[in-house]
């Protein structure tokens, strides 16, 4: 199972489509519509559920129904293969290829029945009502009723074995993990993806103090970890005074690889939302933060302001960035497929493909080639991203070194950062996965998948 079940707020809005007034129907229709956008159109979930710029159908809901829709979607995506298998057992024949609307109605209801504390009767009845309200699915309303009622009756007996026998990922993603990590570790990564990620905090000082105040623990890396937040981040102690910021433990490692940077000029490229920028500033560097997005850079500025920190901010396409003076060190945390963040973003394997990974790796190669021109002789370059795929990590790094004169490996040595030793691979680069950092329970364990390598420009 994937940890404790969550009880969403009971929805109170009523849906007036097709002359109906059924409590909770609007939320279920929205969940099915957004699930279709993720699966059929490969649209990222965060954009669809953004409170300001998200899907109109989502924004029309009240706060409680939005929370319910998010819970349904995250659950349906996190357990998509298990849900699909249990539904398929109840169908005499596979659904027609053009019956995607029906499939999404079934998945939305099954996610509630199997994993959320929604009464089975409510999940079934709303799905049947939804099917009847849509001309594409009207004739299947009896099938919806029968399949879901069968699922509800059998879930206690069938769910655990189905979870044990299923990997929750599309074929392309499972194959890439197995090729990169072997069968056992790939399965461990997929198992970790079933659990909601804990919340990590990078603190300015005194992690033990803030672990106590936030109700968390201190990880070996110095990050403070909380299993699950109670309430909003902005209401937590230390937020208003800028004592910490939210940052996955793995994401906090690359900025530390420079070592002592006190007094140095450091560029943080692709810098937003600014967690690594803040780390570099606190380490004593004079930091220039570069990002192509005006909105993301504005968010970075707000974050630094809350933390009481300052940096030079530059909005530009990185490939056009040519500063008047070279930097002592450069950090490139490159845009990537984000396959290392599936615990937080379970839509990623369903909205990306291997072709996307390869395309993003080509972009990273261009960005890295430009990044090394921004650092002076003898300066350090740290390249990182939150992908699990070696195409964007180890393979790219080796190829880049082989093809780029004037840049050499600067391996991370065992013992150099003792808390990172378990994440080092023999060539002196850093690799984390969600299957790493095993603690007392799956809900408090794991890290985002990250790759980081350190290089040096020739004197």
N, C-alpha and C positions, 0 to 999 in steps of 0.2 A: 504494500500500500504506500501511498505518497504522503505520509504524515497525517496529522490531525485534520479532520474535516472542518471546513469553515462554514459558518451559518450566515448566509447573506441576509441583508435586511429584507423584510417582506415588502414587495413592491406595492405601491398604492395608486399609481396612475392607471387610467383606463384608456383603452384603445377604441377609437371611434371608426376605424376602417370598416368598410362594407356594412355600416350601420350597427356594428357590434359595440358593446361596452363591457369588456371582459378584463378584470383586474389582472395585471401581469402580462397580458398578451403583447403589448407594445414592446416590452423588454425582450421577450422571446423572439419576436419578429426582427427586432434590431440585431439580436445576437446571430440569428441565421443569416441576415443580410451581410453582416460584417464577416462572418465565417466564410461566406461565399467570396467576399472581396479578398480575403487572405488566401484561400485555397485556389480559387479559380483565376483571380487576377493578380495574385502574388503581391498584394498591397500590404505594407508593414502595419502591424497592429497598433503601434504607438501613434502613428499618424491618424488612423481611423478613430481612435479613442482620445484624441487630444481635446481638452475641454474648450479650447478657443477655436481651433482650426480643424476639428475632427469631422467625421461624417455627419451630415445634417440630421439624420435619423437618430444618431447617438446624442447629439447636442440637444435635441428636443425632449429628452428624458430628464427627470429630476435626478438629484444626486444619488438617491438610494437605488434607483433603477440603473443608473450608470455603473454603480459599483457591482450590481448583480450581473450586468452584461459583461463587464470585465472579468468577473469570477467565472462565468460560464465559458467565455472564449479562451481564457488562459487554461482552464481545465480541459476543454475539448481539444485544444492543440497539444497540451502536455501529454495527453493519453490517447491521441488520435488512433493509433494502431490497435490498441486494446479495445477501444470502443468499436472500431470498424470490424474487428474479428467477432466480437460478441453479437453485433447486429447481423453480420453475415450468417451466423449459425441459425438465425431465425427467419431467414429468407429462403424460399424454395428455389429461387434463382437470383443471380446478381441483379442489382438495379440497372435499368437501361443507362447507357452512357449519357443520355441527355436528361436524366432525372437528378441533376445536381441539387435542385431546390429541395426535393424530397430528402436527399441524403443529408443536407444541412439541418433540416428540421429534426431528423432522427438523431443526429450527433448532438445538437443542442439539448434535446431532451435526455439523451443517454448520459451526458456529462452530469446533469443534475441528479439523475437516478443513482448513478454509480459512485459519484464523488462529492456531491454537495448535499447539505442537509436541507434539501427541498422535499416536501412530501411527494412520494411517488405519484399519488393521485393527481396532484397539481401539475406535475411535469407532464404526465400522460395527457390529461384533459386539455391543457394549453397547447400541446403539440397537435392534438386532433383538431382543435378549433383553428389553429394556424393552418393546418392542411386544408380544411374546409374553406378557408377564406381566400385561398390562392387557386385560381383556375388551373394552374399547372399541376397541382397536387390534390385537387378536390377528390378525384376518383380513387386516391390512395389513402383516404382518411381511415378506412377500415383496417388496412395494412398497418398504418401507424399505430393504431390502437392495439392491435394484436401483438405486434413486435415489441412494443414498449411494455405492455403488461407482462409478457413473457419474460422480458429482461428484468423487470422489477421482482418478479417471483424467484428468479434464479440467481440473483446477484450474490447472495451470501455464499452459495456453493461454487459459483463459476468465476467470480472476479479475481480472487487470489491466484488460482491456477493460470488464468489468462495473463495476468501481470507477469507471472514468473516465466511464461513462455514467449513473451512478446518484447521486442525492442521498439521503443516509441520514436521511430524516425522513418522518413522516406528512404527508399533503397539507395539512392545516390549518396546520401549522407552516411548511412551505415557502412557502405562499402568504403568510403573515404576514411572513416574512423578505423576500420579494420585494417586497411592498407597501411595506415600511419602508425597504429599503436598495437596491432595484434588483436586477436579475438577477445581475450580476457579483459584487457584494459579498455577496449572499445565498449564491451558490455558494461563495464563499471562506469564509464562516462555516461552511457545512455541511462543507466540506473540513476545516476546523480541528477540527470535532467528531469526526472520525475518529481523532484523536490523543489519547492520554492526556495530561492536563494535567501540566506540570511542577509542582514543589513550591516555593512561595515563602515566604520568611521576612522578617518585619519585625524588624529588630534595634534594640536600644536605642541602640547607638553603634558606629561603625567598621565599616561594611558591607564594606569591602575586607578587613579582618582576618577577618571571619566568612565571607566568600565563600571565602577560602583554607582555613579550617578545615572548612567544610562541603562543599568540593569543587564550588563553584558559581561564578556570575558575579554582578556587580552590574548591575542594570538601570538605565536612565536615571532612573527614579523613586526610586532608592535601595534598592529591594527586592533581597534576595539570592535568586537562583533556582538550583535544583538540578534537573537533568533528571529524575532518578529516584533515589529513596532506596534505600540499601542497608541493610536492617534497619529497626528500629523508630525512630520519632521520639524516643521516650524515651531511646534509647541514644546519640543524637547528642551531640557536644560542645556545651556551652552550655545543654543542656536543664535540668539540675538546678540550675544557678546562675541560671536565668531570664534568659539573655542575649538571647533572641529568642522569637518565637511564629510559628506557621504562619498566613499570611494572604495570599491572592492579591493580586498587585500592584494590581489594579483596586480591590479592597476597601479598600486603604489610602489611596486618594485622597480620599474624601469628608471624612474627619476633618481633613484638612489645609486644607480650603477656608475655615475660620474665620480663618486667619491667626494673628496673635499673640493667644493667649488666656491668657497668663500672668496668674495671679491672678483669673481670671474664674470664675464659677459656671456650669457647663455640664451640661446633662442629655443623657444618651445613652439614647434611647428605643428599645425593642425591642433591648436591648443585648447579650444573649447571642449568641455565646460570649465576647465581650469584647475582641476585637482592637481595635475602634475606641475602646472605653473606655480601654484601655491607652495608645493613641496620645494621647488627650486628656489623660490624667494626665501622661504624659511631656512634653507641651507646656506643663505648668505650671498646668493648670486644676484646680479643685476639682470633682469629677465625682460626679453622682448617676446611677447606672445603674438603669434601670427595665426590668423584663420580667415578662410575665404567668405564665411557667412557673417553678414552684418548682425543678424539676430542672435546667432550663437556667440559672437564677440560681445554683444551687449549683455548677454547672460553671464559671460565670463567676468565682465566688468562689475556686475552686480554681486557676483560671488566674492570677488576680491575685496569689494567695498565692505561687505559684511564681515570678512575676515580681517579687515584692517590692513590689507596688503596692497602693494601697488606694483605695476609693471607697465612697460611701454606696450601699447596695443596697436597692431597693424592689421588692417583688413585688406587682403589681397589674395589673389590666386598664388599659391606657393611657387609655382613655376615662373611667376613674374617677379618674385621677391628678390631684389638685389640691394642689400643694405650698403651704405657708404663705407662701412668698416666690418671686417670679418669677425666672427664670434670666436670665443675660446672653446665653446662646446655647443653642440646642437642635439636636441631631442626631437626625433620624428616618430610620433605615435600615429601611424598612418591609417587612413580610412581603409576598411577591410570588410570581409563578409560577416563579421561579428559572430561567427560560429562558436566562439568561446563563451558567449553570453546567453546560451539557450535556456539556462535555468531562469533567467530574468525575462527572456524574450523567446518563448516557445514557438513563435511564428517563424523564426529565422530559417529552420530547415525546409519549411514549406514555401517560403518566399524567395529563396535563393536556389541556384543550381550550380553544378560544377563549372559551367561556362561563366557564371558570375564570379566564382572564385578565381578562375584564370584571368578574367578581365581585370579584376581588382588587383591581382598580383602584378599585372603589367603596369597598371597605374602606380603602384607602390614602387616598382623598379624605377620609374621616371622620377618620382618624388625623391627617392633616396639618392639618385644620381645628382639631382640639383642640391639636395641638402648638404652633401659633402663639399660642395663648392662654397658654402657659406661659412665654413669653419677654417680658421687659420692653420698654418703649419704646426703639426704636433698636437692639434686639437682633437678632442674626442667626439665621436658621433654615437648616439644610442638610437637604434631602430627597434620599434616594437609595434605590436598590434594585438587585437583580441580575437584572433582566428585560431582555430585548432588545426587548420590544414597546413602541412609542410609546404605546400605550393606558395603560401603567403609568408612562410616563416623560414624554416631551415633550408629548404631548397633555394628560395630566393636569395638568402644570405650567402650561401656557398657560391652560387652563380655570380652574384654581384662582386664578391671578392675576386673571383677568378677573372672577371672581365674588366675590372676597374683598376688601372694603374694608379699608384700614389695613395692607395687606401689599404690598410692591413688590418688583420684581426687583432683585437685587443681582448683576449679571453678573460672571462670572469674566473678567478682562481678559487678553488675550494678553500674555505676559511676566510676569504676576503670579506664576505658577508655571511656570517655563520648561519643566520636564520634562513638563508637562501640555498644552502648546500643541497638540500633534498630536491631542489628544482633544477639543478644544473645538469646538463648533458655533456658528454666527454669533450666536445669541441669548444667548451667554454661559453656556451649560450644558455639562456634560461628558458624553460618550458614549464608552464603550469597547466593543469587540466581540472575539470570539476571533480575528478576522482581522487585528487590529491588532498592532503591535509585532513586525514580521517580523525575525527574527534568522537565524543561520546555518543552522538546520534547523527543520522544523516541530515537532519534539519539544521544542524549547526556546523556541518563539515563542508569541505570543498572550497574551490576557488574558481573564478572565471578562467577560461582557457586563454593563456597569454604566451606570446613569444617575445623575447628581447635579446638583442645582440649588441655588443660594443665593438666599435672600430676606432681606428686612429688614422688621421691624415698624416702623410709623410712630412718630416721636417724640411 
